[in-house]
Amino acid sequence: MTSLKSEKVFRDPILGFIHVDNSVILDLINSHEMQRLRRIKHLGVANLVFHGGEQSRFQHSLGVYEISRRMIDALDHNKQLFNEKKWEHQNDLLVQAAALLHDVGHGAYSHTFEHLFNTVHEQFTQKIITDPSTEVNAILRRVSKDFPAKVAAVIGKTYPDKRVVQLISSQLDADRMDYLLRDAYYTGAEYGRYDIERILRLIRPVKDGFAFDIAGVHSIEDYVISRYQMYLQVYFHPVSRGMEVVLENLLMRAQELFDQNPDNPIFFQLLKPIFALKNKIDVQDYIALDDSVFNTAFNIWQNADDPVLADLAKRFLDRKPLKSMVLNAQTKLLLADIKQKIAALGFDPKYYTGENDATDLPYESYSPKTGEEGIKFVYPNGEQAELSQLSPLVAAINGKESIDRRFFFPRELLADKEVNDLYLKYKKTY
């Protein structure tokens, strides 16, 4: 590793200080592709509900890097238990680079963008890392010719050393540890807070990954339950999802208009590649897109000649979310009638309704799909146990998917008494 003459420190409201003592990491932070993440909100449209939630993907990426650095330090210095395999320091830079770059391929407005344009941010992350045209790639090649491919393999979960992958992607990894604390802080929610310092003190290297001292069961139980609550109370929030449906329908209408006339002046040059090519867009054209590009487009579109595009753009800019009700066996039977009522009000149901599923698997002791195992604990004699075996709370949610299915519609429809009564009955999941 190439050490800096003097350590660089970034102040952070979550982690206190973020320490950088390697020139490769510092140059990656300052790269064109990483600086773009300053212009992409970490929570997408959730800031329209939790007004403090303005944090960027850049902030989160630095946080994941710092937690990975602290995890490596903890693996090296924590008290060794029976039969543990020590951490191998030749992987330090690989882990830290992968942690820093794990979100570099996120698109504008994150997951809404992915759904409409059929992009997958993990794939674009790997493309940015391995494409010779990017600054990130040039910096990584200074380490070795194959280093970009190694970093991409860690992010893609194909790197042969499972311990390296698990620090970045597992049920208790640097990514999750940062976003829970960071999102809780910026949204003002208390659910996502947990004792990260205690967890780091108890991490231990083992043969196929890492585990935790048996004394840490309650600290990690708290982490898992905190994550469970954050999804139900913050990430699943129906109002932010109502704004996502507005945004999705807005971009869907824009795509239709682009297909009809790609030379329409409402589509300035930065937008054309993504509407024309979607997931086949060139890496450099993809990197040029961020939240600010689309916000500029929305400002233009609110004065467009197309009434649907103009209205949806204005609703998005002025925070006019669609209302919603739980989608269940009873409400499904009424959807056709509700859509007729919407059409009678002058709204095309294609653009003014939507179905949205919010799902999460809070904990899984073993995944048959991926082969991923749950969080492990180690006793002083070397024996291991899995978290759901030790915690009744975690056992209660183990393998049980949290899901909230909703139907979204214009608030104007609530003037209809029948719909309003249905809304009042089914606006909550419990």
Secondary structure, 3 states (H helix, E strand, C coil): CCEEEEEEEEEECCCEEEEEEEHHHHHHHCCHHHHHHHHCECCCCHHHCCCCCCCEHHHHHHHHHHHHHHHHHHHHHCCCCCCCCCCCHHHHHHHHHHHHHCCCCCCCCHHHHHHHHCCCHHHHHHHHHHCCCCHHHHHHHCCCCCHHHHHHHHHCCCCCCHHHHHHHCCCCCHHHHHHHHHHHHHHCCCCCCCCHHHHHHHEEEECCEEEEEHHHHHHHHHHHHHHHHHHHHHHCCHHHHHHHHHHHHHHHHHHHHHHHCCCCCCCCCCCHHHHHHHHHCCHHHHHCCCHHHHHHHHHHHCCCCCHHHHHHHHHHHCCCCCEEEECCHHHHCCHHHHHHHHHHCCCCHHHHCEEEEEEECCCCCECCCCCCECCEEECCCCCEEEHHHHCHHHHHHCCCCEEEEEEEECHHHHHCHHHHHHHHHHCCCC
